[in-house]
Amino acid sequence: MRCHIFTLDDWGKTLDVQEIECGSAEEALQLGSAGVANQPIEVWCGPRRLGRFEPERRQGRPLPRLRALLALAERRLHEGEQHISQQETLINRLKREGRDLALALSVLDTLIETQKAHLQERGLIVAEVAKRVG
């Protein structure tokens, strides 16, 4: 049985996916529950969610954890800028070659929308850090 273990952030976005082979749903749940550290974990087999595991939290969102999330958000923003730049370079090349730009422009629009979501996520994290320290 092929299952997936999803590591999630505080807003439910996927941080990591691990594909596992297991003999039963119970085995998948055991592997998922063992993987819980600082982030929530969901275990799925096919289209069915078997369970969700939350780390034990004494505080709402401790500063070290928020700082780690902020570093991840900053990395995503940096990578997003690189992807947008690469796509713009590709579009310019396609334009010079007189080729159809529809798909390339659509991809660029998607990258820009994703970058906006990353900016919004960083803003939420920065606000939460400011609330905790200020």
DSSP file with accessible surface (Angstrom, degrees, kcal/mol):
  #  RESIDUE AA STRUCTURE BP1 BP2  ACC     N-H-->O    O-->H-N    N-H-->O    O-->H-N    TCO  KAPPA ALPHA  PHI   PSI    X-CA   Y-CA   Z-CA
    1    1 A M              0   0  111      0, 0.0    21,-2.6     0, 0.0     2,-0.5   0.000 360.0 360.0 360.0 127.5    0.0    0.0    0.0
    2    2 A R  E     +A   21   0A 141     19,-0.2    44,-0.6    21,-0.1     2,-0.3  -0.831 360.0 170.2 -95.0 124.0    1.5    3.4   -1.0
    3    3 A a  E     -AB  20  45A   0     17,-2.8    17,-3.0    -2,-0.5     2,-0.4  -0.823  22.6-137.7-127.7 167.7    0.9    6.2    1.4
    4    4 A H  E     -AB  19  44A  51     40,-3.1    40,-2.8    -2,-0.3     2,-0.5  -0.987   1.4-154.4-130.6 140.5    2.1    9.7    1.9
    5    5 A I  E     -AB  18  43A   9     13,-2.8    13,-2.3    -2,-0.4     2,-0.5  -0.968  17.0-160.8-113.5 118.1    3.2   11.6    5.0
    6    6 A F  E     -AB  17  42A  48     36,-3.0    36,-2.3    -2,-0.5     2,-0.5  -0.875   8.0-152.2-102.7 128.4    2.7   15.4    4.6
    7    7 A T  E     -AB  16  41A  31      9,-2.7     8,-3.6    -2,-0.5     9,-1.4  -0.883  24.6-164.8 -95.7 128.0    4.6   17.8    6.9
    8    8 A L  E     -A   14   0A   6     32,-2.7     6,-0.2    -2,-0.5     2,-0.1  -0.783  15.2-131.9-115.7 156.3    2.5   21.0    7.2
    9    9 A D    >   -     0   0    0      4,-2.2     3,-1.7    -2,-0.3    -1,-0.1  -0.302  47.5 -84.3 -91.7-174.9    3.1   24.5    8.4
   10   10 A D  T 3  S+     0   0   29      1,-0.3    -1,-0.0     2,-0.1    -2,-0.0   0.695 129.6  50.6 -65.3 -18.8    0.9   26.4   10.8
   11   11 A W  T 3  S-     0   0   87      2,-0.1    -1,-0.3   110,-0.0   110,-0.0   0.283 121.1-103.0-103.2   7.8   -1.4   27.5    8.0
   12   12 A G  S <  S+     0   0   41     -3,-1.7     2,-0.2     1,-0.3    -2,-0.1   0.541  73.0 142.0  86.2   7.5   -1.8   24.0    6.5
   13   13 A K        -     0   0   82      1,-0.1    -4,-2.2     2,-0.0     2,-0.4  -0.580  58.1-105.8 -82.6 146.4    0.5   24.4    3.6
   14   14 A T  E     +A    8   0A  69     -2,-0.2    -6,-0.2    -6,-0.2     3,-0.1  -0.548  37.8 172.7 -75.1 125.0    2.7   21.4    2.6
   15   15 A L  E     -     0   0A  48     -8,-3.6     2,-0.3     1,-0.4    -7,-0.2   0.748  69.9  -0.8 -95.7 -35.1    6.3   21.8    3.6
   16   16 A D  E     -A    7   0A  94     -9,-1.4    -9,-2.7     2,-0.0     2,-0.4  -0.991  57.2-153.2-155.9 150.3    7.4   18.3    2.7
   17   17 A V  E     -A    6   0A  67     -2,-0.3     2,-0.5   -11,-0.2   -11,-0.2  -0.998   8.4-169.8-130.2 133.0    6.0   15.0    1.3
   18   18 A Q  E     -A    5   0A 108    -13,-2.3   -13,-2.8    -2,-0.4     2,-0.4  -0.988  12.0-148.7-123.8 124.1    7.3   11.6    2.0
   19   19 A E  E     -A    4   0A 110     -2,-0.5     2,-0.3   -15,-0.2   -15,-0.2  -0.781  22.5-178.1 -91.5 132.4    6.0    8.6    0.1
   20   20 A I  E     -A    3   0A  22    -17,-3.0   -17,-2.8    -2,-0.4     2,-0.5  -0.940  25.1-138.8-130.8 152.7    6.1    5.3    2.0
   21   21 A E  E     +A    2   0A 112     -2,-0.3     2,-0.3   -19,-0.2   -19,-0.2  -0.945  35.2 165.3-105.8 129.7    5.2    1.7    1.3
   22   22 A C        -     0   0    8    -21,-2.6     3,-0.1    -2,-0.5    -2,-0.0  -0.968  43.1-128.9-144.6 160.4    3.3    0.0    4.1
   23   23 A G  S    S+     0   0   66     -2,-0.3     2,-0.3     1,-0.1    -1,-0.1   0.728  86.4   4.1 -82.2 -23.8    1.3   -3.1    4.7
   24   24 A S  S  > S-     0   0   40    -23,-0.1     4,-1.8     1,-0.1     5,-0.1  -0.969  72.6-103.1-154.6 168.2   -1.7   -1.5    6.3
   25   25 A A  H  > S+     0   0   19     -2,-0.3     4,-2.4     1,-0.2     5,-0.2   0.873 119.7  57.2 -63.4 -36.5   -3.3    1.8    7.3
   26   26 A E  H  > S+     0   0  130      1,-0.2     4,-2.3     2,-0.2    -1,-0.2   0.908 105.4  49.9 -62.9 -40.4   -2.3    1.1   10.9
   27   27 A E  H  > S+     0   0   77      2,-0.2     4,-2.5     1,-0.2    -1,-0.2   0.917 109.7  51.2 -64.4 -41.0    1.4    0.9    9.9
   28   28 A A  H  X S+     0   0    0     -4,-1.8     4,-2.5     1,-0.2    -2,-0.2   0.920 110.1  49.7 -62.1 -41.8    1.1    4.1    8.0
   29   29 A L  H  X S+     0   0   51     -4,-2.4     4,-2.8     2,-0.2    -1,-0.2   0.892 109.3  51.6 -65.0 -38.9   -0.4    5.8   11.0
   30   30 A Q  H  X S+     0   0  138     -4,-2.3     4,-1.8     2,-0.2    -2,-0.2   0.930 111.3  47.0 -63.6 -43.6    2.4    4.5   13.2
   31   31 A L  H  X S+     0   0   77     -4,-2.5     4,-0.9     1,-0.2    -2,-0.2   0.903 113.8  48.9 -64.2 -40.5    5.0    5.8   10.9
   32   32 A G  H >< S+     0   0    0     -4,-2.5     3,-0.6    -5,-0.2     4,-0.4   0.926 110.2  49.3 -65.3 -43.7    3.3    9.2   10.7
   33   33 A S  H >< S+     0   0   57     -4,-2.8     3,-0.9     1,-0.2    -1,-0.2   0.853 108.2  54.9 -67.1 -30.7    2.9    9.6   14.4
   34   34 A A  H 3< S+     0   0   84     -4,-1.8    -1,-0.2     1,-0.2    -2,-0.2   0.764 102.0  59.8 -71.3 -22.7    6.6    8.8   14.9
   35   35 A G  T << S+     0   0   44     -4,-0.9     2,-0.3    -3,-0.6    -1,-0.2   0.546  75.2 114.2 -83.5  -6.2    7.5   11.6   12.5
   36   36 A V    <   +     0   0   39     -3,-0.9    18,-0.1    -4,-0.4   -29,-0.0  -0.497  27.6 133.6 -71.3 123.4    5.9   14.4   14.5
   37   37 A A  S    S-     0   0   69      2,-0.6    19,-0.2    -2,-0.3    -1,-0.1   0.346  81.3 -21.5-128.0 -86.3    8.5   16.8   15.8
   38   38 A N  S    S+     0   0  113     17,-0.1    -2,-0.1     2,-0.1    16,-0.0   0.519 122.3  58.2-108.6 -11.3    7.8   20.5   15.4
   39   39 A Q  S    S-     0   0   32     15,-0.1    -2,-0.6   -30,-0.0   -30,-0.1  -0.884  88.2 -98.7-122.2 152.9    5.3   20.5   12.6
   40   40 A P        -     0   0    2      0, 0.0   -32,-2.7     0, 0.0     2,-0.4  -0.362  38.0-152.6 -64.9 150.1    1.9   19.0   12.1
   41   41 A I  E     -BC   7  53A   5     12,-2.8    12,-3.2   -34,-0.2     2,-0.4  -0.977   9.5-165.6-127.5 138.1    1.8   15.7   10.1
   42   42 A E  E     -BC   6  52A  25    -36,-2.3   -36,-3.0    -2,-0.4     2,-0.5  -0.982   8.9-151.9-121.4 140.7   -1.0   14.2    8.0
   43   43 A V  E     -BC   5  51A   0      8,-2.6     7,-2.8    -2,-0.4     8,-1.4  -0.953  17.8-179.3-113.3 126.6   -1.0   10.6    6.7
   44   44 A W  E     -BC   4  49A  73    -40,-2.8   -40,-3.1    -2,-0.5     2,-0.5  -0.967  19.7-166.6-126.5 140.7   -2.9    9.8    3.5
   45   45 A a  E >  S-BC   3  48A  18      3,-2.5     3,-1.9    -2,-0.4   -42,-0.2  -0.973  73.8 -45.7-122.1 111.0   -3.4    6.6    1.6
   46   46 A G  T 3  S-     0   0   52    -44,-0.6   -42,-0.1    -2,-0.5   -43,-0.0  -0.380 122.9 -22.4  62.1-136.4   -4.7    7.5   -1.9
   47   47 A P  T 3  S+     0   0  128      0, 0.0     2,-0.5     0, 0.0    -1,-0.3   0.422 119.8  95.0 -85.2   5.0   -7.4   10.1   -1.6
   48   48 A R  E <   -C   45   0A 160     -3,-1.9    -3,-2.5     2,-0.0     2,-0.6  -0.847  67.8-141.8-106.6 124.7   -8.2    9.2    2.0
   49   49 A R  E     -C   44   0A 125     -2,-0.5    -5,-0.3    -5,-0.2     3,-0.1  -0.723  14.6-172.8 -80.5 122.1   -6.7   11.0    5.0
   50   50 A L  E     -     0   0A  29     -7,-2.8     2,-0.3    -2,-0.6    -6,-0.2   0.814  58.4 -35.3 -85.0 -33.3   -6.0    8.5    7.7
   51   51 A G  E     -C   43   0A  16     -8,-1.4    -8,-2.6     2,-0.0     2,-0.4  -0.980  43.4-128.6-178.4 166.4   -5.0   10.9   10.4
   52   52 A R  E     -C   42   0A  90     -2,-0.3     2,-0.4   -10,-0.2   -10,-0.2  -0.997  18.8-162.1-131.5 136.3   -3.4   14.1   11.5
   53   53 A F  E     -C   41   0A  55    -12,-3.2   -12,-2.8    -2,-0.4    -2,-0.0  -0.976   3.1-160.3-123.5 132.4   -0.8   14.4   14.3
   54   54 A E        -     0   0   95     -2,-0.4   -18,-0.1   -14,-0.2   -15,-0.1  -0.888  23.2-116.3-109.4 141.7    0.0   17.7   16.1
   55   55 A P        -     0   0   15      0, 0.0     2,-0.4     0, 0.0   -17,-0.1  -0.395  40.7 -97.7 -69.6 153.0    3.2   18.3   18.0
   56   56 A E        -     0   0  168    -19,-0.2     2,-0.5    -2,-0.1     0, 0.0  -0.580  46.3-164.9 -71.6 129.1    2.8   18.9   21.7
   57   57 A R        +     0   0   91     -2,-0.4     3,-0.1     1,-0.1     4,-0.0  -0.965  27.9 178.6-125.4 125.8    2.9   22.7   22.2
   58   58 A R  S    S+     0   0  224     -2,-0.5     2,-0.3     1,-0.0    -1,-0.1   0.739  82.4  32.8 -89.6 -28.3    3.3   24.5   25.5
   59   59 A Q  S    S-     0   0  117      1,-0.1    -1,-0.0     3,-0.0     0, 0.0  -0.827  88.7-111.7-120.8 165.2    3.2   27.8   23.8
   60   60 A G  S    S-     0   0   44     -2,-0.3    -1,-0.1     1,-0.2    -2,-0.0   0.990  97.7 -18.6 -60.3 -65.1    1.2   29.0   20.8
   61   61 A R  S    S-     0   0   60     67,-0.1    -1,-0.2    -3,-0.1     5,-0.1  -0.752  75.7-142.2-145.6  95.0    4.1   29.6   18.4
   62   62 A P     >  -     0   0   39      0, 0.0     4,-2.2     0, 0.0     3,-0.4  -0.204  23.0-113.9 -61.2 151.4    7.5   29.9   20.1
   63   63 A L  H  > S+     0   0   43      1,-0.2     4,-3.0     2,-0.2     5,-0.3   0.873 112.9  55.3 -56.7 -43.4    9.9   32.4   18.6
   64   64 A P  H  > S+     0   0   94      0, 0.0     4,-2.0     0, 0.0    -1,-0.2   0.920 110.7  47.0 -59.2 -37.5   12.6   29.9   17.4
   65   65 A R  H  > S+     0   0   26     -3,-0.4     4,-2.3     2,-0.2    -2,-0.2   0.911 112.4  49.1 -68.5 -41.3    9.9   28.1   15.5
   66   66 A L  H  X S+     0   0    0     -4,-2.2     4,-2.5     1,-0.2    -1,-0.2   0.899 109.6  52.4 -64.9 -38.4    8.6   31.3   14.0
   67   67 A R  H  X S+     0   0  134     -4,-3.0     4,-2.4     2,-0.2    -1,-0.2   0.887 108.5  50.6 -64.7 -37.2   12.1   32.4   13.0
   68   68 A A  H  X S+     0   0   64     -4,-2.0     4,-2.2    -5,-0.3    -2,-0.2   0.915 111.2  48.5 -65.4 -41.1   12.5   29.0   11.3
   69   69 A L  H  X S+     0   0    6     -4,-2.3     4,-2.6     2,-0.2    -2,-0.2   0.890 110.3  52.0 -64.9 -37.2    9.3   29.6    9.4
   70   70 A L  H  X S+     0   0   41     -4,-2.5     4,-2.7     2,-0.2    -2,-0.2   0.918 108.2  50.7 -65.2 -41.4   10.4   33.1    8.5
   71   71 A A  H  X S+     0   0   63     -4,-2.4     4,-2.3     2,-0.2    -2,-0.2   0.913 111.2  49.0 -62.3 -40.4   13.7   31.7    7.1
   72   72 A L  H  X S+     0   0   31     -4,-2.2     4,-2.5     2,-0.2    -2,-0.2   0.927 111.1  49.5 -64.5 -43.0   11.7   29.3    5.0
   73   73 A A  H  X S+     0   0    1     -4,-2.6     4,-2.2     1,-0.2    -2,-0.2   0.912 110.7  50.1 -62.9 -40.7    9.4   32.0    3.7
   74   74 A E  H  X S+     0   0   82     -4,-2.7     4,-2.4     2,-0.2    -1,-0.2   0.904 110.0  50.7 -64.1 -40.0   12.5   34.2    2.9
   75   75 A R  H  X S+     0   0  131     -4,-2.3     4,-2.7     1,-0.2     5,-0.2   0.924 109.5  50.5 -63.5 -42.8   14.0   31.2    1.0
   76   76 A R  H  X S+     0   0   37     -4,-2.5     4,-2.5     1,-0.2    -1,-0.2   0.896 110.2  50.3 -62.2 -39.5   10.8   30.7   -1.0
   77   77 A L  H  X S+     0   0    5     -4,-2.2     4,-2.4     2,-0.2    -1,-0.2   0.927 111.0  48.4 -63.8 -44.0   10.7   34.4   -1.9
   78   78 A H  H  X S+     0   0   99     -4,-2.4     4,-1.9     1,-0.2    -2,-0.2   0.933 113.6  46.4 -62.4 -46.2   14.3   34.3   -3.1
   79   79 A E  H  X S+     0   0   72     -4,-2.7     4,-2.6     1,-0.2    -1,-0.2   0.892 110.3  54.5 -63.2 -38.1   13.6   31.1   -5.2
   80   80 A G  H  X S+     0   0   11     -4,-2.5     4,-2.6    -5,-0.2    -1,-0.2   0.903 105.7  51.8 -62.3 -41.2   10.5   32.7   -6.5
   81   81 A E  H  X S+     0   0  115     -4,-2.4     4,-2.4     1,-0.2    -1,-0.2   0.914 110.5  49.1 -60.7 -41.2   12.4   35.8   -7.7
   82   82 A Q  H  X S+     0   0   91     -4,-1.9     4,-2.6     2,-0.2    -2,-0.2   0.921 111.0  49.2 -64.8 -43.3   14.8   33.5   -9.5
   83   83 A H  H  X S+     0   0   85     -4,-2.6     4,-2.4     2,-0.2    -2,-0.2   0.907 111.5  49.1 -63.3 -42.0   12.0   31.5  -11.2
   84   84 A I  H  X S+     0   0   26     -4,-2.6     4,-2.6     2,-0.2    -1,-0.2   0.931 111.6  49.5 -62.9 -44.1   10.3   34.7  -12.3
   85   85 A S  H  X S+     0   0   63     -4,-2.4     4,-2.3     1,-0.2    -2,-0.2   0.921 111.3  48.9 -61.9 -43.8   13.6   36.0  -13.7
   86   86 A Q  H  X S+     0   0  127     -4,-2.6     4,-2.3     1,-0.2    -1,-0.2   0.909 111.6  49.5 -62.5 -40.1   14.3   32.8  -15.6
   87   87 A Q  H  X S+     0   0   28     -4,-2.4     4,-2.6     2,-0.2    -2,-0.2   0.905 109.6  51.0 -68.1 -38.8   10.8   32.8  -17.0
   88   88 A E  H  X S+     0   0   91     -4,-2.6     4,-2.3     2,-0.2    -1,-0.2   0.900 109.8  50.8 -64.1 -39.1   11.1   36.4  -18.2
   89   89 A T  H  X S+     0   0   90     -4,-2.3     4,-2.1     2,-0.2    -2,-0.2   0.927 110.9  48.9 -62.1 -43.6   14.4   35.4  -19.9
   90   90 A L  H  X S+     0   0   54     -4,-2.3     4,-2.9     1,-0.2     5,-0.2   0.922 109.7  51.5 -62.4 -43.4   12.7   32.5  -21.6
   91   91 A I  H  X S+     0   0   10     -4,-2.6     4,-2.6     1,-0.2    -1,-0.2   0.919 108.9  50.8 -61.2 -43.0    9.8   34.8  -22.8
   92   92 A N  H  X S+     0   0   80     -4,-2.3     4,-2.3     2,-0.2    -1,-0.2   0.906 111.6  48.1 -62.2 -39.9   12.3   37.3  -24.2
   93   93 A R  H  X S+     0   0  105     -4,-2.1     4,-1.9     2,-0.2    -2,-0.2   0.939 112.4  48.0 -65.5 -44.8   14.1   34.5  -26.1
   94   94 A L  H  <>S+     0   0   17     -4,-2.9     5,-2.6     1,-0.2     4,-0.4   0.894 110.6  52.4 -62.7 -38.2   10.8   33.1  -27.4
   95   95 A K  H ><5S+     0   0  129     -4,-2.6     3,-1.2    -5,-0.2    -1,-0.2   0.926 108.4  49.9 -63.8 -44.2    9.7   36.6  -28.5
   96   96 A R  H 3<5S+     0   0  187     -4,-2.3    -1,-0.2     1,-0.3    -2,-0.2   0.857 110.8  50.5 -61.7 -35.1   13.0   37.1  -30.4
   97   97 A E  T 3<5S-     0   0  101     -4,-1.9    -1,-0.3    -5,-0.2    -2,-0.2   0.485 113.3-120.9 -82.3  -3.2   12.4   33.7  -32.1
   98   98 A G  T < 5 +     0   0   68     -3,-1.2    -3,-0.2    -4,-0.4     2,-0.1   0.776  61.5 148.5  71.8  27.0    8.9   34.7  -33.1
   99   99 A R      < -     0   0  141     -5,-2.6    -1,-0.2    -6,-0.2     2,-0.2  -0.454  57.4 -80.9 -94.0 165.6    7.3   31.8  -31.2
  100  100 A D        -     0   0  136     -2,-0.1     4,-0.3     1,-0.1    -1,-0.1  -0.437  37.1-171.0 -66.1 132.8    4.0   31.6  -29.4
  101  101 A L     >  +     0   0   35     -2,-0.2     4,-2.9     1,-0.1     5,-0.3   0.436  55.7 101.5-105.1  -2.0    4.1   33.1  -25.9
  102  102 A A  H  > S+     0   0   60      1,-0.2     4,-2.1     2,-0.2     5,-0.1   0.917  87.4  38.9 -56.4 -51.4    0.8   32.0  -24.5
  103  103 A L  H  > S+     0   0  133      2,-0.2     4,-2.5     1,-0.2    -1,-0.2   0.928 116.5  51.1 -67.2 -42.8    2.0   29.1  -22.4
  104  104 A A  H  > S+     0   0    8     -4,-0.3     4,-2.1     1,-0.2    -2,-0.2   0.896 111.7  47.8 -62.7 -39.1    5.1   30.9  -21.2
  105  105 A L  H  X S+     0   0   77     -4,-2.9     4,-2.5     2,-0.2    -1,-0.2   0.882 109.7  53.4 -69.7 -35.1    3.1   34.0  -20.2
  106  106 A S  H  X S+     0   0   62     -4,-2.1     4,-2.1    -5,-0.3    -2,-0.2   0.915 108.9  48.7 -64.1 -42.7    0.6   31.8  -18.4
  107  107 A V  H  X S+     0   0   55     -4,-2.5     4,-2.7     2,-0.2    -2,-0.2   0.924 110.1  52.2 -62.9 -41.9    3.5   30.2  -16.4
  108  108 A L  H  X S+     0   0   21     -4,-2.1     4,-2.5     1,-0.2    -2,-0.2   0.922 107.8  51.4 -60.9 -43.5    4.8   33.7  -15.6
  109  109 A D  H  X S+     0   0  101     -4,-2.5     4,-2.4     1,-0.2    -1,-0.2   0.916 110.5  49.2 -59.1 -42.1    1.4   34.7  -14.3
  110  110 A T  H  X S+     0   0   83     -4,-2.1     4,-2.5     1,-0.2    -2,-0.2   0.917 110.3  50.3 -64.6 -42.6    1.3   31.6  -12.1
  111  111 A L  H  X S+     0   0   41     -4,-2.7     4,-2.4     1,-0.2    -2,-0.2   0.905 110.9  49.4 -62.3 -40.2    4.8   32.3  -10.8
  112  112 A I  H  X S+     0   0   56     -4,-2.5     4,-2.2     2,-0.2    -2,-0.2   0.917 111.0  49.0 -66.4 -42.3    3.8   35.9  -10.0
  113  113 A E  H  X S+     0   0  111     -4,-2.4     4,-1.8     2,-0.2    -2,-0.2   0.903 111.4  50.1 -63.8 -39.4    0.6   34.8   -8.1
  114  114 A T  H  X S+     0   0   63     -4,-2.5     4,-2.3     2,-0.2    -2,-0.2   0.913 108.4  52.9 -64.5 -40.3    2.7   32.3   -6.2
  115  115 A Q  H  X S+     0   0   20     -4,-2.4     4,-2.5     1,-0.2    -2,-0.2   0.903 106.2  53.1 -63.1 -38.5    5.2   35.0   -5.3
  116  116 A K  H  X S+     0   0  114     -4,-2.2     4,-2.3     1,-0.2    -1,-0.2   0.907 108.4  50.4 -61.7 -40.2    2.3   37.2   -4.0
  117  117 A A  H  X S+     0   0   35     -4,-1.8     4,-2.6     2,-0.2    -2,-0.2   0.903 109.6  50.6 -65.2 -39.4    1.2   34.3   -1.7
  118  118 A H  H  X S+     0   0   34     -4,-2.3     4,-2.6     2,-0.2    -2,-0.2   0.899 109.7  50.7 -64.9 -39.5    4.7   33.9   -0.4
  119  119 A L  H  X S+     0   0   80     -4,-2.5     4,-2.3     2,-0.2    -2,-0.2   0.911 110.8  48.9 -62.6 -41.8    4.9   37.6    0.3
  120  120 A Q  H  X S+     0   0  139     -4,-2.3     4,-2.1     2,-0.2    -2,-0.2   0.920 110.6  50.5 -64.3 -42.8    1.6   37.4    2.2
  121  121 A E  H  X S+     0   0    5     -4,-2.6     4,-2.2     2,-0.2    -2,-0.2   0.928 110.0  49.8 -61.7 -44.8    2.8   34.4    4.2
  122  122 A R  H  X S+     0   0   77     -4,-2.6     4,-3.0     1,-0.2     5,-0.2   0.921 108.4  54.1 -60.7 -40.1    6.0   36.2    5.1
  123  123 A G  H  X S+     0   0   39     -4,-2.3     4,-2.4     1,-0.2    -1,-0.2   0.906 107.6  49.8 -61.0 -40.8    3.9   39.2    6.2
  124  124 A L  H  X S+     0   0   84     -4,-2.1     4,-2.1     2,-0.2    -1,-0.2   0.916 112.9  46.6 -63.4 -41.2    1.8   36.9    8.5
  125  125 A I  H  X S+     0   0    0     -4,-2.2     4,-2.7     2,-0.2     5,-0.2   0.929 111.6  50.3 -68.2 -44.5    4.9   35.5   10.1
  126  126 A V  H  X S+     0   0   69     -4,-3.0     4,-2.7     1,-0.2    -2,-0.2   0.920 110.8  50.2 -59.8 -41.6    6.6   38.9   10.6
  127  127 A A  H  X S+     0   0   59     -4,-2.4     4,-2.2    -5,-0.2    -1,-0.2   0.913 110.8  49.1 -63.7 -39.5    3.4   40.2   12.2
  128  128 A E  H  X S+     0   0   22     -4,-2.1     4,-2.0     2,-0.2    -2,-0.2   0.916 111.8  48.6 -67.9 -40.1    3.4   37.1   14.6
  129  129 A V  H  X S+     0   0   23     -4,-2.7     4,-2.4     1,-0.2     5,-0.3   0.938 111.3  50.3 -63.9 -44.3    7.1   37.6   15.5
  130  130 A A  H  X S+     0   0   55     -4,-2.7     4,-2.3     1,-0.2    -2,-0.2   0.897 109.4  51.3 -61.4 -39.1    6.4   41.3   16.1
  131  131 A K  H  < S+     0   0  147     -4,-2.2    -1,-0.2     1,-0.2    -2,-0.2   0.892 112.0  47.2 -64.7 -38.3    3.5   40.5   18.4
  132  132 A R  H  < S+     0   0  100     -4,-2.0    -2,-0.2     1,-0.2    -1,-0.2   0.855 122.1  32.7 -72.5 -38.3    5.6   38.0   20.4
  133  133 A V  H  <        0   0   88     -4,-2.4    -2,-0.2    -5,-0.1    -1,-0.2   0.693 360.0 360.0 -92.6 -21.2    8.6   40.3   20.9
  134  134 A G     <        0   0   97     -4,-2.3    -3,-0.2    -5,-0.3    -2,-0.1   0.650 360.0 360.0-101.5 360.0    6.9   43.6   21.1
